[in-house]
Amino acid sequence: IVKLEEKRLALAEVESLCNQLPYIQQTAALLVPATTAQGRIQLGLVIELNVAGWDWLAEHGKRAMNQQIRHSLTQRFESVLLPRKFRYVSKLPFNVQGKLPLQQLEALFLS
C-alpha cells in the first residue's frame, strides 16, 4: 500500500485488475519518482502484453491502449489514483529469485 495524492492505493489491486484485461499477460505497478523539482510522483505501469494485446497496440496505438487501461481502472479508482505513465515490454524483468527489481522497473521510465 502506497500513498499517492494523499490517498492510499494498493499496488497489488491495480496489478490484479489490469491482469484481468484480455490483452494483458502481466503487470507491475510502481510509483515513478518526479523528474523535476516541481514534478509529482505518479503511478506507472510496466505491462507485458499477450499476443492479442500486441496486435491491438499495433492497430490502435499506445495512446488508445493507455486510455483503454485507464478507463478499465476508473470503475474502481478515483482519477487521481489512475496510472499516468505506461511502458510496454515483451517480458517483465524478473531476476533469478523470481522477483521484480524496483530499480530496473524505475529505469524503464527514465529512458
Secondary structure as UniProt FT lines:
FT   STRAND          2..4
FT   TURN            5..6
FT   STRAND          7..9
FT   HELIX           11..19
FT   TURN            22..23
FT   STRAND          24..32
FT   TURN            37..38
FT   STRAND          42..49
FT   HELIX           51..60
FT   HELIX           62..73
FT   TURN            74..76
FT   HELIX           79..81
FT   STRAND          85..89
FT   TURN            96..97
FT   HELIX           102..110
//
